[in-house]
Amino acid sequence: MNLIKNFFSKLINKILKKHFDRKIFMEGSSHILNMRKNYGNIKNLEEVDYKIFSQNGEDGILDYILTCLEIDKPKFIEIGVGDYNESNTRFIFERTSCQGLIIDIIEDFKNKVQKNTRVWKGNLNILQKKIDSENFLQTIEDHDYKKNVDIFSLDVDGIDYWILEKLPKKFSKIIVAEFNPYFGPELSITVPNESDFNRSKYHHSNLCFGASLRSIIELLSKKGFIFLGTNLFRNNVFFINEDYQDKLSINFPDTKDLSKFTNANFRESRDINNKKSLIAPDKIINEIAECIVVDLSGEMKEIKKIAEIL
């Protein structure tokens, strides 16, 4: 009896999810079409921040950039997608039936992705692998994604900076990268390049991870990319290849003062017992002051405590 009950419960949940996802897709597509009517007047990314299948407002931002660049079927790489239920490229893939490579290390990755999206609609390459700075370039070359990439999206909750450092100049047209807003607007820092980095183990607060916004902007500007802004949630930053900057209508942000883009109000801190502590955003830097990071502000990369840099 229990087996039959579980079978029908799973079947109903599957049908409901499929119906719900379809509804989200249709409503989101309609909203995006209405947004496009005003793309020529957009002055900052906040105006097009809109969520469909992305975690936050990345869907709307990416549609704006792709539309301005007149890219109908983008070729993309997204590293760090979870089960692909919420990701930066899922809506793009389902809407355009394009070509993409998605990578994550989660267990049973391929089956989970197949449950969450209609993979038959396009050429979606699903790779279960842990990506680090040493294997990144070889991995994308092995899968024929080293050239002609339109979108490169990265979110590994740790050594993002060190992977971005390996990117060839002008590697893609668009880059989306996670940054750590808790590091503030001024510091140019990242966590050390440890292939087994785990943010929850590195510091009990779960807040010392990734790289500061300034460090990523400085790095990618040397690789031919221009800073466009961030999502409203203030955890993903967007760049465009400098060869395509004239196609956008927005005013490019001044990078001297990044405080607007690191003003994150979400709370995800933990105490020493791994319980939510809900530390106020303006107090977080003090909570992680003893964390070891790499200071990128000088000619040499230096290992320091955050407290020594402040």
N, C-alpha and C positions, 0 to 999 in steps of 0.2 A: 504493500500500500504506500509506504514511504517513497519507494522508488518511483512509482507512478506520479505521486504528488510532486516530487522534485523535478521529474521530467516536464510536467505541465507548467510548473512554476518557472523553470528556465525558458521554456518555449514562449510563455506569455511575456516574460521580461525581454526576450529577444525581439519579439514583435513590437512591443511598446517602444524599445530603444530605436528600432529601425524607423518607426513612425515619427518619433520625437526628433530624430536626426534629420529626417526628410523635411519636417516642418521648419526646423532651424535653418536648413540649407535654403529652402524656398524663400523664407522671410528675409534671411540675410542677403540673398542674391538680389531681391527686390530693393532692399535698402541701399545696397551698393550701387545699383543702377541709378537711383535717385541722387546719391552722393556725387556720382560722376558728372552730373550736370554743372556742378560748381567747381570742379577741379582746377579750372583755369584761374580761379580767384583765391585759391588756398595760399595762406601766408605762413602757416606752421603746421607741424604734424599733428598737434592736438586736435585740429579741426577735422581730421579724418580718422581719428582713433575710434575703432569700432570692432567689437568682438562677434565672431560667428563660431568658428571652431578653435580659434587661438585662445590662449589662456587669458589674455587681456585684449588690448585694442590693435594687435598686430595685423589682423586681417584687413582692416580698413586702410591702414598705413601702407601695407604692401600693395594693395590694389591701386592706391593713388600713384605710387611710384611706377609700378608696372604699366599703368595706363598712360602716364606721361612719357614713358620710354617706348610706348607702342609695342610692348611684348605680349603677344597673345597666348603663347604656350611656353612658359619659362622652363628652363632646365635648372633644377635646384639640388642642393645638398642641405640636409638638416641633421645635425648631430645633437642628440639629446632630445628625444621626442616622447619618452615614456611609452605608453601603449598607442600613441598617435591619436587618441581621442581628442585631446587638446594640444594643438601644435601650430606652428607658424605656417605650415605649407599644406595642411590637410584640405582646407577650403579651396586653395589654388588648384590642387591636384584634382579634386572632385569636380570643380567647375570647368577646368580646361582640358582634362585628360592628357596631361603633359608627361614629362619624363623627370624622375627624381630618384635620389638616393637618400634613404633615411637610415640612421645608425643609432643604436642604443644597446645597452648591456643587459637590460632586464630579462628575466627568465621567460622562456616561451614567447619571445618577442614577435616572431613572424605570425604565429597563430593569433596573438592578441591584436596585432595590426589588422589582420584579415577580418576579425570580428568587428572592428570599429570603422572600417572604411571599405569602399567598393574598389578594391585593388585592380579589378579587371578593367576598370575604365581607362587606364593608361599604363605607362611603363614605369612602375614603382619598384625599385630595387630595395629590398629589405635586408639589412645586414646587422646581425647580432655580434657586436664587438666592442671592446673597451678601447677608446681612442685616446692617445696621448701624443706628446710632441714628437716622439720618435717614430711612431708608425703612421701618423696622419697622412703625409704626402704619398707614401707607398700605397696606402689603402685606397685613396681616391684615384690614383693612377691605375691600380689593378682593376678598378671598376669603370675606367674610361671617363672620369669626371675631373680631369686636370685642366681641361680647356672648355671654352664656350659656356661657362656657368653664369646663369643670370642671378640666382639668389644663393648666398651662402649664409646659413643660420646656425649659430652655435650656442649651446646651453648645457654645460657639463658640471655646473655647480662647483667649480674648483680651478683647474689649470687652464681656463679659457685663454688667458693672456699668452701662455706659452705655445698653445696651438695656433693662435692668431699670428704669433711671431714667425711661424713657419710658412705662412701664406706668401706665395709669389706676388710681386707687385701687380696691381690691377687684376687680381685673380678672377673677380666676378664683377657684375654690374652693381649689385646690391649686397650689402652685408648687414645682418642682424646679429647682435651679440649681447649676451647677458652681461651685466655689470653689477657691482655691489654698491648700492647707493649709501650704505652705512659707512663707507670709507670717506664720504664727504666730497665736496667740490674741488678741494685744493690738492690733496695728496695724490701723488703718482706712485701707486703701490700695487702689488699683487701677492697672492700667497706663493710659497715656494713651488718649484716645478717637481712635484712628487707624483709619479704615475698612479699611485694608489691613494691619492688624496681623498679624504672623506670629511665633508664639512662638519658633520655632527660629532666626529671623533677628534677633529682638529682643535675645537674649542667647544665647551659644553653649551655655550649660548646659541650655537648654530648660525652665528652671524659673521664669522671670519672665513670668507670664501671668495673665490674669484678675484677680480681686479677692479680698481677704481675707474670711474668714468674718464678721468683725465688721462690715466695711463693708456687706455685703449684709444682715445682720440689721438694722442701723441704718436702712438705706434702706427696706427693706420694712415695717418696723414703722410707718413714717410713712404707708405706703400701706394700712394695715389688715390686715397679716398677722402671724401669731404663729409664732415659731421652734419647730419640733418636734424638731429633731435632725438627724443626718446618717446616711448609710450607714456600715457598718463599715469600708469602704475609706477613708473620710474624704476624699471629693472631691465629693460631692453633698449639698446641704442641702435640707431640706424645710420648707415653710410651709403654714399653713392660714389661710384667710380668717377673721378674728376672729368673724364672724357664726355660724360653725359649730364653734367650739372646744368647746362643751359636749357635742358628740356623741362626742368622743374620750375614751378611758379613761386615756391616758398622763399622767404627771406632766410638765408643761411645764418644760424645762430652765432653769436659772438662767444668764442671759447674762453675768453678771459674770465668770465663769471659763469660758473656752471651750477650755482646754488639752486636755481630753478629746477634743474634736471635731476638733482639728488635729493630733493625734498620729498622723500617717500614716507607715507603715513601708515603703511601696513606694518603689523607687528607679528613677528614669528620667533621671538627670543625664547630660550629655555634656561631654566636654572640648573644648578649642579645635579639635581635629581631628575633631570629631563622633563620637568613640568613647565608648562607655559608660564612665562614670567611677565610678558607684555610690557617690556621696558619701553618707555617713551623714546621716540626716534632721536631726540636731541641728547639723550643720555647714553645712547648705544656706544659711541666712540670710547667712552670711559670704561664701559663693560669689557671691551676687547683691547684695551690699551696695552696689555701685556702680551698680546699675540705677536708671533714672529712673522714678519712679512719681508718682501724684497722691495727696497727703496729704489725707484727707477728715475729719480729726479736728477741725479748727477751723471757724469760720464761713465761711471762704473756702477754696476748693480751691487747693492749692499744689503746684507741681511741685518735687520734691526727689529726691535720692538716698536710697535706703533707709537708708544709713549715717547720714544726717542726722536720721532720724526715730527710730532705735533709742535 
